[in-house]
């Protein structure tokens, strides 16, 4: 049995503890938005809440785009350093590069908003001055989110899951406190709400990044230009994957709204949010598994990393399957009794619950590709999956209603899992052929053999 499967019990406990920290921190960040709903819905009109939702979705989307997804490279490139000092230098340079790109791109976006402020104001349903102010707050939040993601990447590599969970919890608490104060003083509107969200993220993000790189050397080690090229080569192909995750989370609602009723849109939203929360358990687990596998791959221990991910993946998949079953039974009991308008979701959810299973199954192959720094296939299978979802979702919703849209949602995740599996098998096959060819060449030139 490989070492990766028969790890010491203490190492397995640490893996599970880290996964729990990642899940708890991310969950609290999501829950803080839920806890703020009573304040937001009481103080904001429907139109204002819609504007807040648009601004919030932009703030979630923009960090990866404005920084060319450099924060996604931090954890993997950390392990390219031969010594702890080199590793700290690498992540410090990546932090500075990400911050510089974010500031430059953010300034260009702000100029564009100022030039087209009439259109932005019309989109948000705000006066022009308020729309520019709100988008300025969003960009501040985006820069803070960028710093926070870099800190997460460093802490993941250093196995400091508690730091990540603490930063997430503090961000959520700060947002809730600000919303409470604004509501109590009758100052809560769309702009002030997004300001609370953005400023909480910015304050915690800047502080977290400062803590993560404190005392790290900035000079020496790998020069900045090759490091920047490597970060872009690694991060840019993953950008479509992140956009697709955003699209699967929000795009299905727009497809539902375009083809079905507003009530059906609400039902799809509830079902997809439940599925996303279940998938969050699996993704949080891989936040803990990935850095360990990256270190193994960086050391050339490919089979050990593969065995490690396979063993951890099976356990995670089992947990997600159990959660899906429990959730399906729970909503089948609760929704008809407490929310009859959403009772149909109980029938849809067993099908929807397949999506997080395919998502988690894909993560093992996805993580190995990331560890090998072969991210090109990720862009390919992501684009194919999202296009399949849009096409099949539009057709399926018109033909079969919600069942067709949910089926398309699950099909997109299944397609992503299949294509990721094929991609990693192709990578492994090429790697094996290369090793075989290199071994054969060595044998032909072995001086110990007779002429």
C-alpha positions in Angstrom: 0.0 0.0 0.0 1.3 3.5 -0.9 2.4 5.9 1.6 -0.2 8.4 0.5 -3.0 6.0 1.4 -1.6 4.7 4.7 -0.8 8.1 6.2 -0.2 8.4 9.9 -3.4 8.9 11.9 -2.2 12.3 13.1 -1.7 13.5 9.4 -5.2 12.3 8.5 -6.6 14.1 11.6 -4.8 17.3 10.5 -6.3 16.9 6.9 -9.8 16.6 8.3 -9.3 19.5 10.8 -8.1 21.7 8.0 -11.0 20.8 5.8 -13.3 21.6 8.6 -11.7 25.0 9.1 -12.0 25.8 5.4 -15.7 24.8 5.4 -16.5 26.7 8.6 -14.9 29.9 7.4 -16.5 29.8 3.9 -19.9 28.8 5.4 -19.9 31.7 7.9 -19.1 34.1 5.1 -22.2 32.8 3.2 -24.3 32.8 6.3 -23.4 36.4 7.1 -25.2 37.5 3.9 -28.2 35.3 4.9 -28.3 36.9 8.4 -28.2 40.4 6.9 -31.3 39.7 4.8 -33.9 40.8 7.4 -32.1 44.3 7.6 -31.7 44.5 3.8 -35.2 43.5 2.9 -36.8 45.8 5.5 -34.7 48.8 4.4 -34.3 48.4 0.7 -37.0 48.5 -2.0 -37.1 45.7 -4.5 -35.2 47.8 -7.1 -32.6 48.8 -4.5 -32.1 45.2 -3.5 -31.7 44.3 -7.2 -29.0 47.0 -7.5 -27.2 45.6 -4.5 -27.3 42.1 -6.0 -25.8 43.4 -9.3 -23.0 45.3 -7.4 -22.3 42.3 -5.2 -22.1 39.9 -8.2 -19.7 42.3 -9.9 -17.5 42.4 -6.8 -17.4 38.6 -6.7 -16.5 38.3 -10.4 -14.0 41.1 -10.9 -11.0 40.2 -8.7 -9.9 37.2 -10.9 -10.4 39.3 -14.1 -8.6 42.4 -13.0 -5.6 40.5 -11.6 -5.5 38.0 -14.5 -6.1 35.3 -11.9 -2.6 35.6 -10.4 -3.8 34.8 -6.8 -4.8 31.3 -8.1 -1.1 30.6 -8.8 0.1 31.4 -5.3 -0.4 28.1 -3.6 1.2 26.0 -6.4 4.1 28.3 -7.2 5.0 28.4 -3.5 6.3 24.9 -3.8 8.6 25.8 -6.7 10.9 27.3 -4.1 13.7 25.0 -3.0 14.0 26.5 0.5 11.5 28.1 2.9 13.2 31.5 2.3 12.8 31.1 -1.5 9.1 30.1 -1.1 8.4 33.2 1.0 10.1 35.4 -1.6 8.0 33.9 -4.3 4.7 34.6 -2.6 5.7 38.1 -1.6 6.6 38.9 -5.3 3.3 37.4 -6.4 1.4 39.5 -3.9 3.1 42.7 -5.1 2.4 41.7 -8.8 -1.2 41.0 -8.1 -1.7 44.2 -6.2 -0.1 46.3 -9.0 -2.2 44.7 -11.7 -5.3 45.1 -9.6 -4.7 48.8 -9.0 -4.0 49.5 -12.7 -6.9 47.5 -14.0 -9.2 48.9 -11.3 -8.3 52.5 -12.2 -9.1 51.8 -15.9 -12.5 50.3 -14.9 -13.2 53.4 -12.7 -12.4 55.7 -15.7 -14.8 53.7 -17.9 -17.5 53.9 -15.3 -17.0 57.7 -15.0 -17.2 58.1 -18.8 -20.3 55.9 -19.1 -21.9 56.9 -15.8 -25.3 57.6 -17.4 -25.5 54.0 -18.6 -24.3 52.7 -15.3 -26.8 54.8 -13.4 -29.6 53.6 -15.7 -28.5 49.9 -15.1 -28.5 50.4 -11.4 -31.5 52.7 -11.2 -29.5 55.3 -9.2 -28.6 59.0 -9.7 -25.3 59.3 -11.6 -23.3 60.5 -8.7 -24.6 57.7 -6.5 -23.9 55.1 -9.2 -20.3 56.3 -9.6 -19.9 56.3 -5.8 -21.3 52.7 -5.5 -19.0 51.4 -8.2 -16.0 53.1 -6.6 -16.9 51.2 -3.4 -17.1 48.0 -5.4 -13.6 48.5 -6.8 -12.3 49.1 -3.3 -13.9 45.8 -2.3 -12.4 44.1 -5.4 -8.9 45.2 -4.4 -9.4 44.0 -0.9 -10.7 40.7 -2.2 -7.6 40.3 -4.3 -5.4 40.8 -1.2 -7.5 38.3 0.7 -7.2 35.7 -2.0 -3.5 36.0 -2.0 -3.4 35.6 1.8 -5.6 32.5 1.4 -3.2 31.1 -1.1 -0.2 31.6 1.2 -2.0 30.1 4.2 -3.2 27.1 2.2 0.4 26.4 1.2 1.6 26.8 4.8 -1.2 24.6 6.1 -2.7 27.5 8.2 -6.3 26.7 7.7 -7.3 28.4 11.0 -6.0 31.7 9.6 -8.2 31.5 6.6 -11.3 30.6 8.6 -10.6 33.5 11.0 -10.3 36.0 8.2 -13.5 34.8 6.6 -15.3 35.0 10.0 -14.0 38.5 10.8 -15.1 39.7 7.3 -18.6 38.3 7.9 -18.9 39.8 11.4 -17.7 43.2 10.3 -20.2 43.2 7.4 -23.0 42.2 9.8 -22.1 44.9 12.3 -21.9 47.6 9.7 -25.3 46.6 8.3 -26.8 46.6 11.8 -25.5 50.1 12.5 -26.7 51.5 9.1 -30.2 50.0 9.6 -30.5 51.3 13.2 -29.6 54.8 12.0 -31.9 54.6 8.9 -28.9 55.0 6.6 -29.2 51.6 4.9 -29.5 51.9 1.1 -28.1 50.1 -1.9 -24.9 52.1 -2.0 -24.3 52.0 1.8 -25.1 48.2 1.8 -22.5 47.5 -0.9 -20.2 49.9 1.0 -20.5 47.8 4.1 -19.7 44.6 2.1 -16.8 46.2 0.2 -15.2 47.9 3.1 -15.4 44.8 5.3 -13.7 42.8 2.6 -11.1 45.5 1.9 -10.2 46.0 5.6 -9.8 42.2 6.3 -8.2 41.6 2.9 -5.5 44.2 3.4 -4.9 43.1 7.0 -4.7 39.4 6.1 -2.2 40.0 3.3 -0.1 42.1 5.5 0.0 39.3 8.1 0.6 36.6 5.5 3.7 38.3 4.0 5.0 40.0 7.2 8.7 39.5 7.5 9.1 37.9 4.1 12.1 38.8 1.9 11.2 40.7 -1.3 14.5 40.3 -3.1 16.5 37.3 -4.2 15.4 33.9 -5.5 13.5 33.7 -8.8 13.5 37.0 -10.7 10.2 38.8 -11.1 9.8 38.6 -14.9 10.0 34.7 -15.2 7.9 34.4 -12.1 5.2 36.7 -13.6 5.2 34.7 -16.8 4.9 31.5 -14.9 2.0 32.9 -12.8 0.2 34.1 -15.9 0.8 30.8 -17.7 -0.7 29.0 -14.8 -3.5 31.3 -13.8 -4.9 32.6 -17.1 -6.1 29.2 -18.4 -7.9 28.7 -15.0 -9.8 32.0 -15.4 -12.5 30.5 -17.7 -13.0 27.8 -15.1 -13.7 30.4 -12.4 -16.0 32.3 -14.8 -17.9 29.1 -15.5 -18.4 28.4 -11.8 -19.8 31.9 -11.6 -21.9 31.3 -14.6 -23.3 28.0 -13.4 -24.2 29.6 -10.1 -25.9 32.7 -11.6 -26.4 31.8 -15.2 -29.1 29.2 -14.5 -31.3 31.8 -12.9 -31.1 34.1 -16.0 -31.9 31.1 -18.2 -34.9 30.3 -16.0 -36.0 33.9 -16.1 -35.7 34.0 -19.9 -37.7 30.8 -20.5 -39.9 30.2 -17.5 -41.8 32.1 -14.9 -40.5 34.2 -12.1 -41.8 31.6 -9.6 -39.9 28.9 -11.4 -36.8 31.1 -11.2 -37.2 31.2 -7.5 -37.6 27.4 -7.3 -34.5 26.9 -9.4 -32.5 29.4 -7.3 -33.4 27.5 -4.1 -32.5 24.1 -5.5 -29.2 25.3 -6.9 -28.3 27.1 -3.7 -28.8 23.9 -1.7 -26.7 22.0 -4.2 -24.0 24.6 -4.0 -23.9 24.4 -0.3 -23.5 20.7 -0.4 -20.7 21.0 -3.1 -19.1 23.6 -0.8 -18.3 20.7 1.6 -16.3 18.9 -1.1 -14.5 22.0 -2.3 -13.6 22.9 1.2 -12.0 19.5 1.7 -9.9 20.0 -1.5 -8.7 23.3 0.0 -6.9 21.1 2.5 -6.0 18.2 0.2 -4.6 20.3 -2.7 -1.5 21.9 -1.0 -0.3 18.4 0.1 -0.7 17.0 -3.3 1.1 20.0 -4.9 4.1 19.5 -2.6 4.2 15.8 -3.7 4.0 16.7 -7.4 6.7 19.4 -7.0 9.0 16.7 -5.6 8.2 14.4 -8.5 6.1 12.0 -6.4 3.3 11.7 -9.0 2.0 8.3 -8.1 2.0 9.2 -4.4 0.0 12.4 -5.1 -2.4 10.5 -7.3 -3.0 7.8 -4.6 -3.4 10.5 -2.0 -6.0 12.4 -4.0 -7.8 9.2 -4.9 -8.1 8.1 -1.3 -9.2 11.6 -0.1 -11.5 12.0 -3.0 -13.5 8.8 -2.3 -14.0 9.8 1.3 -15.1 13.3 0.3 -17.5 11.9 -2.4 -19.1 9.6 0.2 -19.6 12.5 2.6 -21.2 14.7 -0.1 -23.5 11.8 -1.2 -24.7 11.4 2.4 -25.3 15.1 2.8 -27.3 15.1 -0.5 -29.5 12.3 0.7 -30.1 13.9 4.1 -30.9 17.2 2.5 -33.3 15.6 0.0 -35.2 13.9 2.8 -35.2 17.1 4.9 -36.7 19.3 2.3 -39.2 16.7 1.3 -40.5 16.9 4.9 -40.1 20.6 5.5 -41.0 22.4 2.3 -44.6 21.1 1.8 -45.3 22.0 5.4 -43.6 25.3 5.9 -43.2 26.7 2.3 -45.9 25.1 0.1 -45.0 27.3 -2.8 -41.6 25.6 -3.0 -42.8 22.1 -2.5 -41.9 21.3 -6.1 -38.2 21.7 -5.2 -38.4 18.6 -3.1 -39.2 16.6 -6.3 -36.4 18.3 -8.3 -33.7 18.1 -5.7 -32.7 14.4 -5.9 -31.7 15.1 -9.6 -30.1 18.4 -8.7 -28.1 16.7 -5.9 -26.1 14.8 -8.6 -24.4 18.0 -9.6 -22.2 18.4 -6.5 -21.3 14.7 -6.8 -20.0 15.2 -10.3 -18.3 18.4 -9.2 -16.5 16.7 -6.3 -15.5 13.8 -8.5 -14.0 16.2 -11.0 -11.9 17.9 -8.3 -9.4 15.1 -8.0 -8.5 15.3 -11.7 -8.7 19.1 -11.6 -6.3 19.3 -8.6 -3.8 17.0 -10.2 -3.8 19.1 -13.4 -3.2 22.2 -11.2 -0.4 20.5 -9.4 1.3 19.5 -12.6 0.9 23.1 -13.8 -0.9 21.9 -16.9 -3.9 24.2 -16.9 -4.6 24.5 -20.6 -7.1 21.6 -20.6 -9.0 23.3 -17.7 -9.9 26.2 -20.0 -11.0 23.8 -22.8 -13.3 21.5 -20.7 -14.7 24.5 -18.9 -15.8 26.3 -22.0 -17.3 23.2 -23.4 -19.2 22.6 -20.2 -20.7 26.1 -19.9 -21.7 26.2 -23.6 -23.4 22.8 -23.2 -25.2 24.2 -20.1 -26.5 27.3 -21.9 -27.6 25.4 -25.0 -29.2 22.4 -23.3 -30.6 24.7 -20.6 -32.4 26.9 -23.1 -33.8 23.9 -25.0 -34.5 21.8 -22.0 -36.4 24.5 -20.1 -38.6 25.2 -23.1 -39.4 21.6 -23.6 -39.5 20.2 -20.1 -39.7 23.2 -17.9 -37.7 23.1 -14.6 -36.9 19.4 -15.1 -35.1 20.3 -18.4 -33.1 23.1 -16.8 -32.1 21.0 -13.8 -31.1 18.2 -16.2 -28.9 20.6 -18.2 -27.3 21.8 -14.9 -26.4 18.3 -13.9 -25.3 17.4 -17.5 -22.8 20.3 -17.5 -21.2 19.1 -14.3 -21.1 15.5 -15.6 -19.5 16.7 -18.9 -16.9 18.6 -16.9 -16.0 15.5 -14.9 -15.7 13.3 -18.0 -13.6 15.8 -19.9 -11.3 16.4 -16.9 -10.8 12.6 -16.6 -9.8 12.3 -20.2 -7.5 15.3 -19.9 -5.6 13.9 -16.9 -5.4 10.4 -18.5 -3.8 12.0 -21.6 -1.3 13.9 -19.4 -0.4 10.7 -17.5 0.0 8.8 -20.8 2.3 11.4 -22.3 4.3 11.5 -19.0 4.7 7.7 -19.0 5.8 7.7 -22.7 8.3 10.5 -22.0 9.8 8.6 -19.0 9.9 5.4 -21.1 11.7 7.2 -23.9 14.2 8.8 -21.5 14.8 5.5 -19.9 15.4 3.8 -23.2 17.8 6.5 -24.3 19.8 6.1 -21.1 20.0 2.4 -21.7 21.3 2.8 -25.3 24.1 5.0 -24.1 25.0 3.0 -21.0 28.8 2.7 -21.0 28.6 -0.6 -19.1 27.2 -2.4 -22.1 29.5 -3.9 -24.7 29.9 -2.1 -28.0 
